[in-house]
């Protein structure tokens, strides 16, 4: 019996994009991580209008995506590249980007999905044609809107398609987005050992394995999505999609995505222009879909003091996020993080360590003394000295 005919798909190999090497070896691949999240001393602040380099001036890419900066401008500051105010008028949007160019996924899919929200997100991708010249094919839209997969995986696929097949997005990714990230889950085993923290290292290794499995899931269960990514010779990338490209897209989703409601339902967005804002646990802005439902806007928070010229525009990545998670997902630490605390055992010189039950008994005695203190002319509580 003759063997069944099989199709022979020719794989177009892509060059591998690597993390920035941790050593200074001359043989290492050197790529520049996004400078906005550096913990070293940044270069002096400079408005993007004073620079002619497309790698630091996103104006050309912004124009192609119809991004407007009514009251802000990209520049460099204490946190590296970011956004800075150009006006004290808090009524003007800092950044506004048409919904017809953004990447968006509903958080809820499957039985929990909201039809009105899903339809609104589909309409955003349909609107790409008017501004960007093409919309994602149905296979991609169906996946990012409705697939029962994590939101960061779905928005990573949307970014991969946009970067490959939409010239304006390809330009923005090339000119503005970093080529590599320093997130811990992208670290090598040797780098994780250098942490000397087994808990964080295990967390990073687990995340890395989970994200690797995500691309395998797409390959095995959504071949129509893979075909769409690889169509037309792979688009601007010129080769078939790879695990490394997916890792980059998912890391981009982690570092640049933000949440906002659509039809009163939570969604995740990657919004060009707005994604330049840096993190602070004390943000001074608000963001979301405009009241007329046509744009995504970043605005100065009315509860914050009016901005001085060149005030940095700040958002918060998560008000309860410790530095371990910031480093895991975003690749940076915040030295002023209010969520990090170090347990310190303080011993008074000459005192002996007391058992927990002794401390508890003393606490109850203190409360009892306070409860009856109104019977005495002075509110005093005795102090028992520990034996030396």
C-alpha atoms as one frame of an Amber mdcrd trajectory, in Angstrom:
protein
   0.000   0.000   0.000   1.403   3.327  -1.011   2.199   5.829   1.710  -0.208
   8.767   1.891   0.917  11.974   0.328   2.248  14.538   2.749   2.775  18.247
   2.343   6.330  19.515   2.637   6.363  22.913   4.298   9.672  24.686   3.910
  10.633  26.350   7.170  12.159  29.791   6.822  14.620  30.123   9.670  14.806
  33.417  11.542  17.867  34.836  13.246  17.680  34.284  16.986  17.106  37.347
  19.174  18.896  36.916  22.469  18.793  38.569  25.844  21.466  41.067  26.609
  24.427  39.092  27.878  25.270  39.505  31.544  29.012  39.359  30.918  31.228
  41.725  28.995  32.616  39.058  26.704  33.222  40.355  23.204  31.651  37.226
  21.743  28.303  37.906  23.440  25.374  39.260  21.482  24.820  42.852  22.556
  21.269  44.141  22.425  19.933  47.167  24.192  17.167  46.719  26.727  14.664
  49.502  27.126  16.497  52.327  28.889  13.401  53.611  30.644  13.704  50.979
  33.358  17.375  51.310  34.116  18.565  51.520  37.700  21.784  53.270  36.757
  22.278  56.990  36.207  20.443  57.937  32.979  21.539  60.451  30.375  20.368
  64.059  30.758  16.762  64.656  29.852  16.231  65.617  26.234  13.044  66.189
  24.344  12.542  63.863  21.415  12.134  66.896  19.165  15.800  67.696  19.630
  16.976  64.326  18.391  17.178  63.187  14.791  17.763  59.535  15.653  14.776
  57.292  14.950  15.892  54.946  17.745  15.127  57.642  20.346  12.586  59.769
  18.499   9.301  57.928  17.921   7.700  60.807  16.005   7.808  59.058  12.601
   6.313  55.864  13.985   3.795  57.891  16.003   2.653  59.691  12.878   2.049
  56.410  11.055  -0.093  55.173  13.963  -1.935  58.522  14.293  -0.689  58.991
  17.878  -1.049  62.496  19.296   0.843  64.065  22.204  -1.266  67.158  23.045
   0.348  67.837  26.428   3.429  65.610  26.612   6.511  64.546  24.689   8.882
  61.568  24.822  12.234  62.228  26.439  14.800  60.971  28.955  14.798  61.400
  32.720  15.614  59.743  36.028  13.914  56.519  34.923  15.369  56.528  31.433
  13.131  57.010  28.426   9.632  58.157  29.288   6.972  60.818  28.795   7.184
  64.393  30.098   4.596  67.134  30.285   4.703  70.073  27.907   1.736  71.955
  29.378   0.205  72.709  32.776  -3.298  72.421  31.285  -4.645  69.330  33.027
  -7.729  69.289  30.802  -5.672  68.369  27.731  -4.876  64.682  27.137  -1.242
  63.799  27.569  -1.468  61.125  24.862  -4.343  59.945  22.683  -4.215  56.981
  20.345  -7.032  55.802  18.049  -8.645  52.547  19.112  -8.344  51.520  15.480
  -4.589  50.942  15.895  -4.290  49.441  19.399  -3.867  45.831  20.444  -6.642
  44.657  22.744  -7.882  41.378  24.238 -10.814  40.766  26.607  -9.715  39.252
  29.889 -12.661  36.845  29.998 -13.151  34.163  27.349 -15.116  30.939  27.182
 -18.264  30.684  29.345 -17.372  33.904  31.194 -17.039  35.948  27.987 -19.152
  39.053  27.488 -20.607  39.315  23.969 -20.793  43.121  23.900 -17.154  43.427
  24.963 -16.019  40.817  22.420 -17.910  42.588  19.629 -16.352  45.929  20.582
 -12.851  44.461  20.497 -13.526  42.857  17.116 -14.636  46.272  15.869 -11.263
  47.727  16.892  -9.432  45.241  14.682 -11.879  45.810  11.824 -11.032  49.522
  12.099  -7.366  48.828  11.386  -8.179  48.911   7.688  -9.062  52.611   7.790
  -5.850  53.720   9.530  -3.331  50.946   8.931  -4.424  49.614   5.556  -5.242
  46.069   6.683  -6.935  44.146   9.459  -5.856  40.871  11.047  -7.392  37.784
   9.403 -10.326  36.035  11.125  -8.081  33.282  12.541  -6.009  35.833  14.458
  -8.983  37.923  15.584 -10.865  34.835  16.768  -7.833  33.706  18.743  -7.058
  37.007  20.477 -10.723  37.708  21.270 -12.117  34.294  22.143  -9.434  31.625
  22.673  -9.370  30.100  26.145  -5.762  31.074  26.730  -4.038  33.576  29.039
  -4.502  37.197  28.048  -0.756  37.830  27.756  -0.411  34.907  25.338  -3.271
  36.208  23.187  -2.007  39.777  23.058   1.487  38.476  22.235   0.043  36.775
  19.150  -1.674  40.039  18.180   1.661  41.839  18.488   3.477  39.196  16.437
   0.939  39.589  13.636   1.058  43.402  13.772   4.854  43.489  13.729   5.016
  41.087  10.780   2.191  42.332   8.577   1.399  45.973   9.442   4.158  48.399
   8.355   3.220  51.101  10.879   3.400  48.610  13.737   6.644  47.146  12.367
   8.158  50.639  12.410   6.968  51.322  15.957   8.311  47.993  17.200  11.648
  48.619  15.505  12.062  52.275  16.501  10.503  52.382  19.962  10.240  48.925
  21.487  13.364  47.215  22.873  14.988  44.313  21.098  15.505  42.370  24.309
  14.354  42.372  27.917  15.934  41.774  31.316  12.947  40.006  32.900  14.080
  37.250  35.261  12.102  34.516  33.538  14.353  35.057  30.505  17.526  34.565
  32.556  19.901  31.657  32.075  20.473  29.028  34.765  23.849  30.571  35.595
  22.279  34.003  36.027  19.557  32.596  38.290  22.179  30.918  40.479  23.859
  34.297  40.925  20.692  35.573  42.599  21.420  33.409  45.667  17.670  33.302
  46.274  16.223  29.860  45.635  12.627  31.017  45.939  12.924  33.724  43.275
  15.010  31.427  41.062  12.335  28.707  41.209   9.658  31.269  40.416  11.610
  32.483  37.379  12.305  28.956  36.134   8.641  28.023  36.496   7.528  31.090
  34.570  10.035  30.360  31.814   8.743  26.794  31.421   5.150  28.030  31.406
   5.819  30.569  28.669   7.689  28.023  26.564   4.662  25.762  26.815   2.489
  28.638  25.590   4.123  28.721  22.167   3.913  24.932  21.946   0.192  25.206
  22.686  -0.269  27.636  19.794   1.701  25.450  17.400  -0.207  22.295  18.284
  -3.731  23.653  18.738  -3.990  26.718  16.504  -2.283  25.935  13.175  -4.497
  28.487  11.416  -3.026  31.217  13.625   0.519  30.036  12.867  -0.302  30.001
   9.134  -1.552  33.598   9.400   1.682  34.682  11.116   3.800  32.958   8.478
   1.718  34.126   5.497   3.300  36.209   2.746   6.737  34.880   3.532   6.458
  35.891   7.168   5.790  39.523   6.318   8.406  42.042   7.343  10.239  39.421
   9.426  10.802  37.246   6.358  10.740  33.864   8.107   8.525  31.547  10.115
   7.544  32.474  13.652   9.785  31.072  16.382   9.826  30.488  20.122  12.300
  33.384  20.455   9.952  35.773  18.653   7.067  34.643  20.831   9.199  35.142
  23.964   9.935  38.702  22.844   6.255  39.412  22.148   5.146  37.983  25.481
   7.819  39.955  27.346   6.604  43.055  25.518   3.071  42.268  26.647   4.243
  42.000  30.256   6.142  45.279  30.203   3.795  47.419  28.116   0.241  46.096
  28.479  -2.275  47.920  30.678  -5.800  47.183  31.787  -8.913  49.210  31.012
 -12.618  48.405  30.631 -14.462  47.979  27.336 -18.246  47.845  27.680 -17.639
  47.713  31.433 -15.582  44.526  31.043 -11.846  44.270  31.826  -9.519  44.164
  28.838  -5.762  44.258  28.291  -4.278  46.806  25.863  -0.962  47.601  24.261
  -1.322  51.248  23.287   1.480  52.826  21.265   2.402  56.190  22.709   0.807
  55.570  26.083   3.146  52.620  26.628   6.073  55.028  26.988   4.902  56.081
  30.472   7.085  54.827  33.308   6.149  53.149  36.581   5.794  54.688  40.013
   3.979  53.576  43.138   2.810  57.184  43.270   1.338  57.705  39.764   0.030
  61.042  38.546  -2.167  59.965  35.635  -5.311  58.108  34.647  -5.932  56.227
  31.428  -8.675  54.451  29.539 -11.023  54.607  26.576 -12.270  58.127  25.813
 -15.873  59.061  26.498 -16.710  59.041  22.791 -15.286  55.530  22.469 -12.840
  56.331  19.668  -9.489  56.750  21.439  -7.373  55.465  24.270  -6.267  58.436
  26.363  -3.678  59.125  29.032  -4.608  62.135  31.190  -3.170  63.937  34.177
  -4.891  62.845  37.377  -6.957  65.780  38.706  -6.152  64.588  42.240  -2.439
  65.239  41.627  -0.891  68.720  41.853  -0.814  70.513  38.478   2.309  69.530
  36.554   5.371  71.687  36.253   6.966  71.845  32.787   8.854  68.613  32.072
   7.177  66.709  34.900   7.450  62.992  34.249   4.230  61.206  33.350   3.851
  58.141  35.592   1.565  55.138  35.815   1.540  52.249  38.303   2.165  48.653
  37.193   0.630  47.237  40.373   0.304  48.954  43.722   0.905  45.737  45.708
   3.757  44.358  43.597   7.004  43.550  45.434  10.387  43.963  43.777  10.680
  40.221  43.167   7.665  40.347  40.841   8.779  43.612  39.248  12.088  41.959
  38.401  10.410  38.735  37.285   7.983  40.322  34.823   9.407  43.776  34.058
  13.156  43.411  34.531  13.732  46.244  37.011  13.644  47.058  40.715  12.094
  50.061  42.441  14.334  51.198  45.323  11.352  53.013  46.870   8.992  50.041
  46.660   6.668  50.265  49.693   5.808  46.557  49.394   9.277  45.291  50.301
  10.191  44.829  53.952  13.068  43.076  55.674  12.283  41.164  58.854  14.767
  42.212  61.529  15.002  40.727  65.014  15.876  43.458  67.492  17.415  42.507
  70.816  17.796  45.095  73.562  21.279  44.919  75.120  21.132  43.180  78.484
  17.694  41.662  77.789  16.988  37.993  77.336  14.805  36.505  74.599  11.235
  35.948  75.794   9.009  33.106  74.712   6.000  34.013  72.590   3.584  32.969
  75.354   5.233  35.400  77.763   4.837  38.243  75.276   1.195  37.284  74.686
   0.468  37.242  78.432   2.100  40.640  78.793  -0.031  42.013  75.965  -3.235
  40.789  77.602  -2.154  42.277  80.911  -1.517  45.593  79.197  -4.974  45.629
  77.632  -6.543  44.778  80.985  -4.626  47.562  82.693  -5.779  50.048  80.068
  -9.389  48.948  80.399  -9.436  49.784  84.142  -7.131  52.820  84.022 -10.079
  55.207  84.367 -10.285  54.179  88.039  -6.875  55.681  88.713  -5.817  59.340
  88.742  -2.919  58.635  86.400  -2.833  56.439  83.336   0.236  54.447  84.172
   1.300  50.959  83.265   4.108  49.167  85.026   7.101  47.896  83.071   8.643
  44.552  83.973  12.385  44.458  83.397  13.791  41.244  81.964  16.590  39.553
  83.828  20.045  40.457  82.451
